[in-house]
Amino acid sequence: MRDVIVVGGGCYGTFYAAQLAKAKEKGKAEFRAVVVVDHDPKCRARQELGEAPDRKVVTSEWGAYFDQFLGVARRSLALEPQDYIVPSPHMPHLMFEWVLRRARQRWPRRAIAVTPVPGALGTPYDRTAADHTRYVSFADWICPTHCIEPAVCPAIGRPRSWEMGEAVTALATRLQAAGQRVFGPALFVCRHHVFGVGTFAVDAVLEGDWIVATAGARPEPATVLVGTISSCHGALNLLTLGRMGG
């Protein structure tokens, strides 16, 4: 890894930053720096962990931070260390919000909206929030804290037979087969990286932005299915691009 961006300096972010430090100390992880981002200058991570040569705490709103950080990011070259993001279990759909802002900057005169994600996904938990973010989960039980989603589900003691990425991809395929001009899905997949810390690559976020740019390259209306997911859970949005100039 190169830099690791931890979203939030509360209880979760403090735990993740501490675990990354332990992993590096034990030779299980290598990175240039861990960056903890929180709007509170007195957040728990700053008070309990403080800063170090390979760790800093940045006081910023998440959206503003990612506008700056991702705005200058570039795809990693082959064999080059990548930057990673450690999401909080309770954060809003930040990466989709960034992709949405990028689309509005790219096409200031085009109608761009967030619309409900249609179609059945087949998950026990499936709720759409007021902002049209669709939260889905294969779990209809309370998951263990900091679960790494192993092959055998610790909540039920049986092999995990599901994969959210496959379910979302299948949904996109069904929507396309029904005649909808759906691009993607652009998926930011959080996987267990080390010592209970889940991450997804910044490259995946940049890939999502590229998918949106590709979808909007023609004047016709289009939609892009975007999700931040793990093996078991996900937050999904549909970004709708109106006709160019409309």
Secondary structure per residue as TSV (DSSP state, phi and psi in degrees):
chain	resnum	aa	ss	phi	psi
A	1	M	-	360.0	155.2
A	2	R	-	-100.3	-89.7
A	3	D	E	-106.1	147.3
A	4	V	E	-121.7	116.3
A	5	I	E	-96.4	116.3
A	6	V	E	-98.2	121.3
A	7	V	E	-83.6	109.2
A	8	G	-	99.1	137.7
A	9	G	S	-111.8	24.2
A	10	G	S	-85.6	-147.9
A	11	C	H	-63.9	-42.2
A	12	Y	H	-69.5	-50.5
A	13	G	H	-60.9	-37.9
A	14	T	H	-63.8	-43.1
A	15	F	H	-60.9	-47.0
A	16	Y	H	-64.3	-43.3
A	17	A	H	-63.6	-39.4
A	18	A	H	-66.7	-39.8
A	19	Q	H	-66.0	-38.4
A	20	L	H	-64.3	-39.4
A	21	A	H	-63.1	-41.1
A	22	K	H	-64.9	-41.3
A	23	A	H	-63.2	-40.1
A	24	K	H	-67.6	-41.4
A	25	E	H	-60.8	-35.9
A	26	K	T	-90.9	5.4
A	27	G	T	77.3	18.8
A	28	K	S	-97.3	-9.5
A	29	A	-	-149.2	150.6
A	30	E	-	-135.2	129.8
A	31	F	-	-154.2	161.3
A	32	R	S	-78.8	-46.9
A	33	A	E	-159.3	148.6
A	34	V	E	-102.7	128.9
A	35	V	E	-117.5	114.0
A	36	V	E	-96.3	125.6
A	37	V	E	-113.4	122.4
A	38	D	E	-150.2	146.5
A	39	H	S	-75.6	-16.2
A	40	D	-	-93.5	116.7
A	41	P	T	-66.3	-14.8
A	42	K	T	-111.1	31.6
A	43	C	-	-63.3	163.3
A	44	R	H	-60.6	-39.4
A	45	A	H	-62.1	-40.2
A	46	R	H	-66.7	-39.9
A	47	Q	H	-74.3	-39.7
A	48	E	H	-90.9	-33.5
A	49	L	T	-105.6	-39.5
A	50	G	-	69.7	-169.9
A	51	E	-	-101.8	160.7
A	52	A	B	-150.0	170.7
A	53	P	T	-55.7	-28.3
A	54	D	T	-116.7	23.4
A	55	R	E	-150.9	134.8
A	56	K	E	-139.8	154.0
A	57	V	E	-113.5	122.0
A	58	V	E	-106.9	127.8
A	59	T	E	-89.3	109.8
A	60	S	S	-167.4	151.2
A	61	E	-	-67.7	144.1
A	62	W	H	-59.9	-45.5
A	63	G	H	-59.9	-45.4
A	64	A	H	-63.9	-39.9
A	65	Y	H	-62.7	-47.7
A	66	F	H	-71.7	-28.7
A	67	D	H	-58.5	-42.1
A	68	Q	H	-75.8	-47.8
A	69	F	H	-67.4	-50.2
A	70	L	H	-75.8	-24.8
A	71	G	H	-63.2	-25.2
A	72	V	T	-112.2	1.7
A	73	A	-	-71.6	154.3
A	74	R	-	-134.4	159.1
A	75	R	-	-61.8	142.4
A	76	S	-	-74.6	143.3
A	77	L	-	-78.2	166.4
A	78	A	T	-56.4	132.7
A	79	L	T	67.3	6.1
A	80	E	-	-86.6	138.4
A	81	P	-	-58.5	142.5
A	82	Q	-	-103.3	156.2
A	83	D	-	-86.0	147.7
A	84	Y	E	-130.7	156.7
A	85	I	E	-118.9	134.2
A	86	V	E	-106.9	106.2
A	87	P	-	-78.9	156.8
A	88	S	-	-90.3	145.1
A	89	P	T	-59.5	-22.1
A	90	H	T	-114.0	15.6
A	91	M	-	-79.4	154.6
A	92	P	-	-67.0	176.6
A	93	H	-	-78.6	71.5
A	94	L	H	-62.9	-40.2
A	95	M	H	-69.5	-36.3
A	96	F	H	-65.9	-41.0
A	97	E	H	-59.2	-38.4
A	98	W	H	-66.8	-45.2
A	99	V	H	-60.9	-38.7
A	100	L	H	-64.7	-44.9
A	101	R	H	-63.0	-38.8
A	102	R	H	-62.2	-41.5
A	103	A	H	-63.3	-41.1
A	104	R	H	-68.9	-31.6
A	105	Q	H	-71.2	-36.7
A	106	R	H	-70.4	-38.1
A	107	W	-	-128.2	74.5
A	108	P	T	-64.8	-20.4
A	109	R	T	-104.7	11.9
A	110	R	S	-107.1	142.1
A	111	A	-	-71.6	119.2
A	112	I	E	-129.3	128.2
A	113	A	E	-143.2	165.2
A	114	V	E	-107.7	121.9
A	115	T	E	-121.8	158.8
A	116	P	-	-60.9	143.3
A	117	V	-	-78.6	118.3
A	118	P	-	-85.6	171.9
A	119	G	S	90.1	154.7
A	120	A	-	-85.3	136.3
A	121	L	-	-105.4	-24.9
A	122	G	-	83.8	21.7
A	123	T	-	-99.2	145.7
A	124	P	S	-60.0	-37.5
A	125	Y	E	-105.4	127.2
A	126	D	E	-156.4	103.8
A	127	R	E	-133.8	141.8
A	128	T	E	-110.4	125.0
A	129	A	-	-80.6	173.5
A	130	A	T	-61.9	-27.5
A	131	D	T	-88.1	11.6
A	132	H	S	75.2	7.0
A	133	T	-	-72.5	128.6
A	134	R	E	-100.8	115.8
A	135	Y	E	-99.0	125.0
A	136	V	E	-130.7	152.6
A	137	S	E	-157.5	143.0
A	138	F	S	-82.8	-6.1
A	139	A	-	-95.1	127.8
A	140	D	S	-112.9	33.0
A	141	W	S	-137.5	172.2
A	142	I	-	-83.6	119.4
A	143	C	-	-77.5	149.3
A	144	P	-	-61.0	144.9
A	145	T	T	-61.0	135.8
A	146	H	T	59.8	33.2
A	147	C	-	-62.5	136.1
A	148	I	-	-96.2	7.8
A	149	E	-	55.0	58.7
A	150	P	-	-72.6	175.8
A	151	A	S	-62.1	-33.9
A	152	V	E	-102.0	116.6
A	153	C	E	-66.2	121.7
A	154	P	T	-70.0	-19.0
A	155	A	T	-77.0	-34.1
A	156	I	T	-114.9	-10.1
A	157	G	T	69.8	24.5
A	158	R	E	-131.6	158.9
A	159	P	E	-57.3	140.1
A	160	R	-	-79.0	116.9
A	161	S	-	-101.9	10.0
A	162	W	-	-123.7	159.9
A	163	E	-	-151.4	115.7
A	164	M	H	-61.7	-37.7
A	165	G	H	-58.3	-40.5
A	166	E	H	-65.8	-40.2
A	167	A	H	-65.9	-42.0
A	168	V	H	-70.5	-39.5
A	169	T	H	-62.5	-41.0
A	170	A	H	-64.4	-37.7
A	171	L	H	-62.3	-45.5
A	172	A	H	-60.0	-40.8
A	173	T	H	-62.9	-41.4
A	174	R	H	-65.8	-39.8
A	175	L	H	-65.3	-39.4
A	176	Q	H	-66.3	-40.3
A	177	A	H	-65.5	-26.4
A	178	A	T	-82.1	3.0
A	179	G	T	96.5	5.2
A	180	Q	-	-84.6	140.4
A	181	R	-	-85.7	76.4
A	182	V	E	-104.4	126.3
A	183	F	E	-101.1	156.7
A	184	G	E	97.7	-156.5
A	185	P	E	-78.0	145.4
A	186	A	E	-91.4	109.2
A	187	L	E	-115.7	130.3
A	188	F	E	-105.4	101.3
A	189	V	E	-98.1	116.3
A	190	C	-	-87.4	120.6
A	191	R	E	-122.6	152.8
A	192	H	E	-63.6	127.3
A	193	H	E	-103.0	-55.0
A	194	V	E	-167.1	140.1
A	195	F	T	51.6	42.0
A	196	G	T	81.3	10.2
A	197	V	E	-104.9	123.7
A	198	G	E	-97.9	142.3
A	199	T	E	-140.4	160.4
A	200	F	E	-133.6	153.5
A	201	A	E	-79.5	143.0
A	202	V	H	-59.4	-33.5
A	203	D	H	-55.9	-34.9
A	204	A	H	-66.8	-36.9
A	205	V	H	-67.0	-42.6
A	206	L	H	-64.9	-35.2
A	207	E	H	-63.4	-40.5
A	208	G	H	-61.7	-41.5
A	209	D	H	-63.9	-37.1
A	210	W	H	-65.5	-38.9
A	211	I	H	-61.7	-42.3
A	212	V	H	-63.9	-43.4
A	213	A	H	-60.9	-39.1
A	214	T	H	-66.8	-42.2
A	215	A	H	-62.2	-34.4
A	216	G	T	-94.3	7.9
A	217	A	S	-69.7	-24.5
A	218	R	S	-102.7	159.7
A	219	P	S	-74.2	-15.0
A	220	E	S	-70.8	154.2
A	221	P	-	-62.3	150.3
A	222	A	E	-155.6	162.0
A	223	T	E	-131.8	152.6
A	224	V	E	-127.9	126.2
A	225	L	E	-87.8	122.2
A	226	V	E	-125.1	134.9
A	227	G	E	-144.2	141.0
A	228	T	E	-104.8	118.0
A	229	I	E	-138.1	162.8
A	230	S	-	-121.0	-164.9
A	231	S	S	-67.5	-30.5
A	232	C	S	-109.9	-27.5
A	233	H	E	-128.7	163.8
A	234	G	E	-165.7	156.5
A	235	A	E	-123.4	122.0
A	236	L	E	-120.1	144.1
A	237	N	E	-139.0	155.5
A	238	L	E	-116.7	115.2
A	239	L	E	-93.6	121.6
A	240	T	E	-108.6	124.5
A	241	L	E	-105.3	119.9
A	242	G	-	-75.0	177.0
A	243	R	-	-60.1	141.1
A	244	M	T	-56.9	127.5
A	245	G	T	82.6	-1.1
A	246	G	-	-93.8	360.0
